[in-house]
Amino acid sequence: MQIRVAVSARHAHLTEATIERLFGPHHGLHRLRDLSQPQEFASEETLTIAGPAGQISHVRVLGPPRHEDQVEISRSDAVHLGIDAHARVSGDLHGTPGATLIGPCGELLLTHGVILAHRHIHMCPTDASRFGVHDRDVVAVLIDSDQRDLLFGDVVVRVSA
């Protein structure tokens, strides 16, 4: 059986207050393209993440706004930034490191919320039933591509309408 796969090396989920701090008062995110999850989108807005050892520009902000700021980066990004981030399931932010977020209208020292997002698949309940999995199950995913097959282990299933 097949399911659509999308990859994001790095991105940020921000609160409305942080969006206004970085992009200006009363600023709302501008939809660039829809994501596979209903109501979720990549915005036109990007920011810079700065850590003790470096910074990364043009990090995409995803919408809609969240209740808590969360920045998802790769392990190589963490090394480049000098941040000791660990793999976490999205939303599990307790005890995580922070970074400085820089936008065109300001910056914010994020005290926590930087994670290496644990590999995961977003599935609607219908797809989860079809695959025989439940929310938070851990599976392996085979990417079957022309002479470039790849097997991802320890992939967390996230089921939501």
Backbone as a chain_set.jsonl record, in Angstrom:
{"seq": "MQIRVAVSARHAHLTEATIERLFGPHHGLHRLRDLSQPQEFASEETLTIAGPAGQISHVRVLGPPRHEDQVEISRSDAVHLGIDAHARVSGDLHGTPGATLIGPCGELLLTHGVILAHRHIHMCPTDASRFGVHDRDVVAVLIDSDQRDLLFGDVVVRVSA", "coords": {"N": [[0.841, -1.185, 0.0], [0.378, 2.306, -0.559], [1.291, 5.631, 0.506], [1.226, 9.171, 0.522], [4.27, 11.009, 0.752], [5.999, 13.599, 2.341], [8.72, 15.843, 2.836], [10.397, 17.855, 5.191], [13.086, 19.74, 5.902], [13.574, 21.778, 7.722], [11.659, 24.032, 9.7], [9.35, 26.459, 11.13], [6.899, 26.773, 13.687], [4.776, 29.176, 14.866], [3.507, 31.364, 17.465], [0.732, 33.706, 17.496], [1.546, 36.056, 18.785], [4.35, 35.932, 18.563], [4.623, 35.995, 15.783], [3.742, 38.605, 15.265], [5.717, 39.999, 16.643], [8.027, 39.395, 15.187], [7.36, 40.008, 12.523], [5.836, 42.282, 12.489], [3.263, 44.526, 13.784], [-0.099, 43.324, 13.888], [0.302, 41.549, 11.838], [-0.461, 38.933, 9.652], [-0.064, 35.53, 8.623], [0.832, 34.739, 5.263], [-0.493, 32.642, 2.904], [1.423, 30.375, 1.122], [1.561, 27.774, -0.006], [-0.524, 24.86, 0.242], [-0.288, 22.273, 2.735], [-0.071, 18.684, 3.23], [-1.695, 18.043, 5.385], [-4.974, 18.87, 6.344], [-5.951, 22.306, 6.46], [-3.399, 23.151, 7.161], [-0.48, 25.019, 6.197], [2.293, 26.175, 4.175], [3.826, 29.219, 4.682], [4.409, 32.455, 3.139], [6.21, 33.804, 4.641], [9.476, 33.905, 6.049], [12.152, 33.251, 8.363], [15.111, 33.898, 10.343], [17.161, 31.67, 12.11], [19.165, 31.819, 14.924], [21.974, 30.606, 16.64], [24.438, 29.745, 19.178], [26.687, 29.129, 17.604], [26.222, 29.742, 14.954], [24.05, 30.723, 12.183], [20.904, 30.246, 10.437], [19.316, 31.149, 7.569], [16.225, 32.062, 5.892], [14.23, 30.275, 6.834], [11.306, 28.529, 6.669], [8.076, 29.563, 7.732], [5.36, 27.878, 9.102], [1.81, 27.628, 8.895], [-1.468, 27.245, 10.35], [-1.145, 29.811, 12.993], [0.239, 28.652, 16.13], [-0.241, 27.44, 19.536], [2.044, 27.45, 20.963], [5.46, 28.305, 20.456], [7.5, 26.532, 18.163], [10.36, 25.133, 16.78], [11.585, 23.237, 14.192], [14.325, 21.408, 13.283], [17.095, 19.941, 11.438], [19.537, 17.394, 12.324], [22.091, 18.125, 11.381], [21.669, 20.859, 11.077], [21.415, 21.564, 13.775], [24.021, 21.099, 14.718], [25.406, 22.993, 13.157], [24.257, 25.345, 14.185], [25.057, 25.167, 16.803], [23.501, 24.086, 18.806], [22.193, 21.916, 21.23], [20.061, 19.964, 20.378], [17.426, 17.518, 20.556], [15.823, 14.499, 19.314], [12.374, 14.661, 19.126], [8.841, 14.127, 19.493], [6.539, 16.119, 17.769], [5.384, 18.918, 19.572], [6.227, 18.017, 22.062], [7.884, 19.69, 24.076], [9.107, 20.18, 26.513], [11.953, 20.898, 28.39], [13.572, 21.417, 26.209], [16.086, 22.972, 24.088], [16.616, 26.499, 23.281], [16.643, 29.238, 20.898], [17.628, 32.131, 18.992], [15.214, 33.91, 17.256], [14.884, 35.629, 14.257], [13.314, 38.153, 12.539], [12.015, 40.322, 9.906], [11.141, 42.564, 11.292], [11.927, 42.444, 13.918], [13.319, 40.616, 16.744], [13.446, 37.593, 18.721], [14.25, 35.989, 21.689], [14.028, 32.747, 22.023], [13.302, 30.677, 24.611], [12.97, 27.954, 24.832], [11.981, 25.122, 22.787], [13.162, 24.248, 20.433], [13.559, 21.55, 18.343], [14.634, 18.332, 17.08], [12.684, 17.084, 14.861], [11.001, 14.125, 15.397], [10.939, 11.464, 13.09], [7.954, 11.238, 11.264], [4.592, 10.362, 10.239], [1.792, 11.916, 8.979], [-1.509, 10.983, 9.176], [-4.866, 10.607, 8.078], [-7.822, 9.419, 9.79], [-9.07, 7.478, 8.115], [-6.988, 6.56, 6.4], [-5.272, 5.551, 8.382], [-6.794, 3.42, 9.37], [-6.885, 1.858, 7.049], [-4.205, 1.12, 6.852], [-3.955, -0.219, 9.2], [-3.029, 0.937, 11.596], [-2.482, 2.979, 14.564], [-2.735, 6.158, 16.317], [0.395, 7.339, 17.357], [1.639, 4.879, 17.01], [4.599, 3.082, 16.011], [6.366, 2.723, 13.064], [7.968, 1.307, 10.101], [9.072, 2.821, 7.092], [9.148, 2.358, 3.692], [10.662, 3.858, 1.039], [10.073, 3.643, -2.181], [11.704, 4.099, -4.926], [12.962, 4.95, -8.173], [15.684, 3.14, -8.443], [16.689, 4.224, -6.091], [15.947, 3.363, -3.531], [14.881, 3.604, -0.128], [14.875, 3.008, 3.352], [13.153, 3.998, 6.126], [13.338, 3.787, 9.554], [11.671, 3.586, 12.773], [9.445, 5.422, 12.638], [7.003, 7.614, 13.641], [3.518, 7.365, 13.832], [1.059, 9.751, 13.263], [-2.161, 10.352, 13.86], [-4.922, 12.103, 12.761], [-7.852, 13.974, 12.085]], "CA": [[0.0, 0.0, 0.0], [1.15, 3.534, -0.658], [0.804, 6.869, 1.098], [2.04, 10.314, 0.087], [5.337, 11.383, 1.68], [6.592, 14.927, 2.165], [9.879, 16.023, 3.702], [10.764, 19.225, 5.531], [14.337, 19.723, 6.665], [13.475, 22.736, 8.834], [10.563, 24.995, 9.639], [8.945, 27.001, 12.427], [5.5, 26.993, 14.035], [4.845, 30.336, 15.754], [2.282, 31.917, 18.039], [0.37, 35.01, 16.914], [2.382, 37.089, 19.402], [5.69, 35.865, 17.975], [4.502, 36.465, 14.398], [3.694, 40.071, 15.3], [7.016, 40.491, 17.105], [9.03, 39.226, 14.135], [6.934, 40.505, 11.212], [5.157, 43.56, 12.627], [1.934, 44.523, 14.402], [-1.276, 42.893, 13.121], [0.727, 40.768, 10.675], [-0.962, 37.572, 9.52], [0.717, 34.736, 7.676], [0.332, 34.705, 3.891], [-0.438, 31.267, 2.41], [2.225, 30.121, -0.078], [1.012, 26.528, -0.563], [-1.122, 23.964, 1.223], [0.415, 21.055, 3.105], [-0.932, 17.509, 3.106], [-2.66, 18.055, 6.47], [-5.993, 19.905, 6.124], [-5.816, 23.598, 7.131], [-1.993, 23.494, 7.369], [0.108, 25.605, 4.992], [3.583, 26.868, 4.194], [3.564, 30.643, 4.465], [5.439, 33.203, 2.413], [7.151, 34.351, 5.619], [10.637, 33.148, 6.504], [12.905, 33.905, 9.436], [16.468, 33.412, 10.571], [17.411, 31.057, 13.418], [20.553, 32.037, 15.343], [22.437, 29.884, 17.824], [25.766, 30.172, 19.625], [27.756, 28.882, 16.64], [25.902, 30.151, 13.585], [22.646, 31.013, 11.919], [20.32, 29.707, 9.217], [18.33, 32.088, 7.026], [15.163, 31.584, 5.0], [13.515, 29.155, 7.44], [9.884, 28.711, 6.368], [7.104, 29.558, 8.817], [4.156, 27.144, 8.742], [0.59, 28.107, 9.521], [-1.809, 28.486, 11.032], [-0.418, 30.024, 14.253], [0.126, 27.631, 17.174], [-0.345, 27.922, 20.916], [3.405, 27.539, 21.497], [6.487, 28.345, 19.413], [8.265, 25.303, 17.979], [11.25, 25.171, 15.624], [12.029, 21.893, 13.856], [15.546, 21.466, 12.484], [17.789, 18.666, 11.24], [20.711, 17.226, 13.201], [23.197, 18.937, 10.858], [21.341, 22.24, 11.439], [21.726, 21.735, 15.202], [25.48, 21.213, 14.814], [25.767, 24.297, 12.577], [23.816, 26.401, 15.098], [25.645, 24.984, 18.136], [22.384, 23.808, 19.713], [22.106, 20.501, 21.602], [18.662, 19.566, 20.236], [17.204, 16.073, 20.528], [14.632, 14.059, 18.589], [11.137, 14.718, 19.904], [7.582, 14.187, 18.767], [6.032, 17.49, 17.732], [4.617, 19.319, 20.741], [6.924, 17.61, 23.285], [8.897, 20.747, 24.128], [9.663, 20.327, 27.858], [13.388, 20.667, 28.509], [14.267, 21.583, 24.929], [16.861, 24.216, 24.001], [16.044, 27.615, 22.538], [17.465, 29.896, 19.878], [17.119, 33.464, 18.68], [14.471, 33.991, 16.001], [15.06, 36.963, 13.703], [12.433, 38.468, 11.426], [12.291, 41.634, 9.329], [10.724, 43.66, 12.182], [12.36, 42.247, 15.293], [13.843, 39.303, 17.092], [12.922, 37.018, 19.954], [15.034, 34.912, 22.276], [13.168, 31.616, 22.354], [13.982, 29.99, 25.711], [12.865, 26.52, 24.568], [11.123, 24.859, 21.645], [13.897, 23.772, 19.256], [13.63, 20.089, 18.363], [14.837, 17.536, 15.887], [11.388, 16.421, 14.778], [11.047, 12.681, 15.193], [10.3, 11.093, 11.822], [6.534, 10.955, 11.493], [3.649, 10.368, 9.126], [0.459, 12.403, 9.302], [-2.537, 10.191, 8.495], [-6.252, 10.791, 8.484], [-8.325, 8.158, 10.351], [-9.344, 6.501, 7.053], [-5.708, 5.949, 6.012], [-4.775, 4.77, 9.518], [-7.56, 2.178, 9.367], [-6.449, 1.105, 5.877], [-2.89, 0.575, 7.145], [-4.008, -0.978, 10.447], [-2.196, 1.593, 12.609], [-3.136, 3.929, 15.463], [-1.92, 7.308, 16.69], [1.616, 7.084, 18.125], [2.32, 3.638, 16.636], [5.899, 3.281, 15.379], [6.434, 1.864, 11.882], [9.053, 1.536, 9.149], [8.546, 3.304, 5.821], [10.009, 2.094, 2.543], [10.523, 4.762, -0.097], [10.362, 2.84, -3.367], [11.915, 5.015, -6.037], [13.784, 4.406, -9.249], [17.062, 2.835, -8.079], [17.118, 5.007, -4.931], [15.106, 2.939, -2.422], [15.349, 4.031, 1.179], [14.04, 2.52, 4.438], [13.176, 4.798, 7.349], [12.828, 3.089, 10.722], [11.242, 4.401, 13.917], [8.592, 6.511, 12.163], [5.821, 7.728, 14.489], [2.273, 7.643, 13.13], [0.231, 10.785, 13.88], [-3.488, 10.242, 13.268], [-5.796, 13.243, 13.054], [-8.711, 14.384, 10.969]], "C": [[0.88, 1.239, 0.0], [0.46, 4.675, 0.07], [1.745, 7.98, 0.663], [3.056, 10.678, 1.171], [5.832, 12.77, 1.324], [7.716, 15.08, 3.179], [10.101, 17.509, 3.942], [12.009, 19.177, 6.398], [14.259, 20.639, 7.881], [12.288, 23.649, 8.609], [10.208, 25.44, 11.053], [7.43, 27.101, 12.507], [5.521, 28.097, 15.08], [3.483, 30.711, 16.308], [1.972, 33.237, 17.341], [1.247, 36.121, 17.48], [3.782, 37.101, 18.805], [5.668, 36.341, 16.527], [4.499, 37.996, 14.367], [5.029, 40.658, 15.728], [8.055, 40.462, 15.984], [8.671, 39.919, 12.825], [6.132, 41.801, 11.277], [3.755, 43.428, 13.201], [0.838, 44.131, 13.414], [-0.915, 42.085, 11.88], [0.105, 39.374, 10.745], [-0.125, 36.834, 8.497], [0.027, 34.704, 6.321], [0.573, 33.307, 3.306], [0.384, 31.196, 1.114], [1.708, 28.872, -0.789], [0.457, 25.675, 0.584], [-0.197, 22.788, 1.514], [-0.559, 19.887, 3.012], [-1.973, 17.438, 4.225], [-3.677, 19.166, 6.227], [-5.757, 21.135, 7.014], [-4.367, 24.021, 7.367], [-1.406, 24.038, 6.072], [1.514, 26.123, 5.243], [3.276, 28.327, 3.887], [4.678, 31.263, 3.62], [6.538, 33.668, 3.364], [8.279, 33.368, 5.942], [11.336, 33.947, 7.592], [14.311, 33.344, 9.479], [16.529, 32.834, 11.971], [18.877, 31.285, 13.732], [20.828, 31.258, 16.624], [23.824, 30.356, 18.185], [26.856, 30.042, 18.563], [27.455, 29.356, 15.224], [24.44, 30.477, 13.426], [22.222, 30.414, 10.587], [19.213, 30.656, 8.794], [17.286, 31.359, 6.196], [14.473, 30.325, 5.53], [12.02, 29.436, 7.304], [9.035, 28.664, 7.642], [5.862, 28.833, 8.306], [2.964, 27.694, 9.5], [-0.42, 26.996, 9.612], [-0.993, 28.649, 12.32], [-0.724, 28.922, 15.27], [-0.03, 28.284, 18.539], [1.022, 28.076, 21.568], [4.383, 27.531, 20.329], [7.244, 27.023, 19.379], [9.072, 25.439, 16.699], [11.777, 23.757, 15.407], [13.202, 21.996, 12.885], [16.116, 20.063, 12.316], [18.983, 18.587, 12.199], [21.883, 18.066, 12.698], [22.939, 20.425, 11.111], [21.727, 22.511, 12.893], [23.227, 21.896, 15.415], [25.927, 22.582, 14.316], [25.414, 25.443, 13.535], [24.501, 26.332, 16.466], [24.587, 24.742, 19.19], [22.309, 22.309, 19.966], [20.642, 20.055, 21.588], [18.57, 18.05, 20.133], [15.919, 15.75, 19.782], [13.443, 14.02, 19.537], [9.953, 14.622, 18.964], [7.095, 15.627, 18.852], [5.148, 17.773, 18.941], [5.259, 18.938, 22.059], [8.126, 18.539, 23.462], [9.547, 20.924, 25.492], [11.16, 19.988, 27.856], [14.169, 20.805, 27.216], [15.061, 22.885, 24.922], [16.109, 25.286, 23.214], [17.013, 28.127, 21.491], [16.92, 31.307, 19.724], [16.45, 33.41, 17.319], [14.53, 35.43, 15.528], [14.148, 37.123, 12.495], [12.741, 39.853, 10.908], [11.964, 42.8, 10.262], [11.159, 43.476, 13.626], [12.94, 40.87, 15.504], [13.313, 38.879, 18.44], [13.868, 35.933, 20.426], [14.049, 33.845, 22.738], [13.891, 30.799, 23.412], [13.928, 28.471, 25.584], [12.019, 26.339, 23.307], [11.835, 24.409, 20.38], [14.052, 22.261, 19.368], [14.135, 19.553, 17.026], [13.539, 16.735, 15.789], [11.582, 14.937, 14.518], [10.371, 12.371, 13.865], [8.853, 10.73, 12.101], [5.744, 11.002, 10.197], [2.34, 10.924, 9.667], [-0.541, 11.583, 8.491], [-3.914, 10.606, 8.991], [-6.74, 9.445, 9.025], [-8.604, 7.077, 9.291], [-8.066, 5.789, 6.617], [-5.147, 5.09, 7.143], [-5.488, 3.418, 9.583], [-7.107, 1.275, 8.22], [-5.096, 0.433, 6.12], [-2.853, -0.244, 8.434], [-3.132, -0.398, 11.541], [-3.032, 2.578, 13.426], [-2.183, 5.075, 15.771], [-0.799, 6.877, 17.633], [2.228, 5.707, 17.905], [3.646, 3.998, 15.979], [6.033, 2.249, 14.263], [7.737, 2.111, 11.128], [8.406, 1.944, 7.83], [9.584, 3.045, 4.734], [9.673, 3.096, 1.451], [10.999, 3.979, -1.314], [10.477, 3.779, -4.561], [12.907, 4.395, -7.013], [15.253, 4.312, -8.848], [17.592, 3.65, -6.907], [16.263, 4.653, -3.714], [15.746, 3.34, -1.09], [14.369, 3.527, 2.231], [14.24, 3.409, 5.663], [12.587, 3.963, 8.476], [12.363, 4.079, 11.77], [10.434, 5.638, 13.491], [7.306, 6.507, 12.989], [4.61, 8.076, 13.629], [1.487, 8.681, 13.92], [-1.114, 10.773, 13.172], [-4.349, 11.407, 13.733], [-6.639, 13.529, 11.834], [-8.151, 15.631, 10.316]], "O": [[2.001, 1.213, 0.507], [-0.76, 4.697, 0.233], [2.936, 7.744, 0.46], [2.739, 10.658, 2.361], [6.058, 13.082, 0.154], [7.658, 14.502, 4.265], [10.007, 18.319, 3.021], [11.985, 18.633, 7.502], [14.804, 20.326, 8.94], [11.954, 23.994, 7.476], [10.691, 24.883, 12.038], [6.762, 27.462, 11.538], [6.217, 27.971, 16.087], [2.447, 30.42, 15.711], [2.833, 33.818, 16.679], [1.651, 37.026, 16.75], [4.343, 38.171, 18.565], [6.596, 37.02, 16.088], [5.175, 38.606, 13.538], [5.432, 41.708, 15.226], [8.859, 41.384, 15.847], [9.555, 40.367, 12.094], [5.782, 42.363, 10.239], [3.133, 42.369, 13.122], [0.847, 44.552, 12.258], [-1.732, 41.949, 10.97], [0.148, 38.72, 11.787], [0.458, 37.448, 7.603], [-1.2, 34.648, 6.235], [1.713, 32.85, 3.226], [0.073, 31.875, 0.135], [1.45, 28.886, -1.992], [0.907, 25.761, 1.726], [0.575, 22.361, 0.655], [-1.744, 20.086, 2.744], [-3.03, 16.835, 4.038], [-3.287, 20.296, 5.933], [-5.404, 21.0, 8.185], [-4.133, 25.169, 7.745], [-1.77, 23.595, 4.983], [1.878, 26.464, 6.368], [2.549, 28.63, 2.941], [5.738, 30.67, 3.421], [7.67, 33.9, 2.939], [8.057, 32.166, 6.086], [11.139, 35.154, 7.724], [14.651, 32.425, 8.734], [16.012, 33.431, 12.916], [19.743, 30.983, 12.911], [20.026, 31.254, 17.558], [24.341, 31.281, 17.56], [27.849, 30.767, 18.611], [28.348, 29.369, 14.377], [23.682, 30.508, 14.396], [23.05, 30.115, 9.726], [18.29, 30.934, 9.559], [17.45, 30.19, 5.847], [14.168, 29.414, 4.761], [11.532, 30.465, 7.773], [9.257, 27.827, 8.516], [5.366, 29.128, 7.219], [3.103, 28.172, 10.626], [-0.246, 25.93, 9.021], [-0.243, 27.75, 12.701], [-1.808, 28.339, 15.266], [0.04, 29.505, 18.68], [1.156, 28.744, 22.594], [4.168, 26.839, 19.334], [7.588, 26.464, 20.42], [8.537, 25.816, 15.656], [12.343, 23.149, 16.315], [13.09, 22.587, 11.811], [15.675, 19.118, 12.971], [19.381, 19.584, 12.801], [22.601, 18.66, 13.503], [23.884, 21.18, 11.336], [22.295, 23.557, 13.206], [23.657, 22.736, 16.206], [26.727, 23.255, 14.966], [26.181, 26.396, 13.678], [24.523, 27.319, 17.202], [24.751, 25.145, 20.342], [22.355, 21.517, 19.024], [20.051, 19.799, 22.637], [19.503, 17.384, 19.684], [15.041, 16.6, 19.63], [13.504, 13.421, 20.611], [10.041, 14.985, 17.791], [7.226, 16.274, 19.891], [4.277, 16.976, 19.29], [4.878, 19.482, 23.095], [9.241, 18.216, 23.052], [10.456, 21.743, 25.628], [11.57, 18.929, 27.382], [15.312, 20.356, 27.133], [14.741, 23.807, 25.673], [15.099, 25.008, 22.567], [18.058, 27.529, 21.235], [15.865, 31.633, 20.269], [17.032, 32.93, 16.347], [14.26, 36.352, 16.297], [14.201, 36.335, 11.55], [13.649, 40.508, 11.421], [12.453, 43.91, 10.053], [10.792, 44.281, 14.482], [13.041, 40.065, 14.578], [12.796, 39.691, 19.206], [14.248, 35.054, 19.651], [13.331, 34.027, 23.721], [14.976, 30.279, 23.154], [14.757, 27.774, 26.17], [11.413, 27.293, 22.819], [11.189, 24.206, 19.352], [14.598, 21.749, 20.346], [14.071, 20.224, 15.996], [13.329, 15.801, 16.563], [12.235, 14.538, 13.554], [9.335, 12.956, 13.548], [8.555, 10.007, 13.051], [6.165, 11.595, 9.204], [1.837, 10.461, 10.69], [-0.435, 11.498, 7.268], [-4.102, 10.915, 10.168], [-6.122, 8.419, 8.741], [-8.394, 5.892, 9.549], [-8.049, 4.566, 6.479], [-4.603, 4.015, 6.889], [-4.854, 2.391, 9.825], [-6.961, 0.066, 8.4], [-4.86, -0.683, 5.656], [-1.848, -0.888, 8.734], [-2.551, -1.142, 12.332], [-4.135, 2.958, 13.034], [-0.981, 4.983, 15.522], [-1.029, 6.138, 18.591], [3.232, 5.378, 18.537], [3.799, 5.099, 15.449], [5.84, 1.053, 14.483], [8.509, 3.006, 11.472], [7.322, 1.47, 7.492], [10.739, 3.457, 4.842], [8.532, 3.17, 0.994], [12.188, 3.69, -1.454], [9.472, 4.199, -5.134], [13.599, 3.429, -6.691], [15.979, 5.304, -8.909], [18.805, 3.765, -6.735], [15.891, 5.539, -2.945], [16.967, 3.403, -0.952], [13.157, 3.606, 2.03], [15.353, 3.551, 6.168], [11.458, 3.484, 8.367], [12.632, 5.276, 11.665], [10.709, 6.754, 13.932], [6.598, 5.501, 13.028], [4.673, 8.98, 12.796], [1.271, 8.511, 15.12], [-1.199, 11.147, 12.002], [-4.488, 11.664, 14.929], [-6.202, 13.35, 10.698], [-8.731, 16.136, 9.354]]}, "num_chains": 1, "name": "protein.A"}
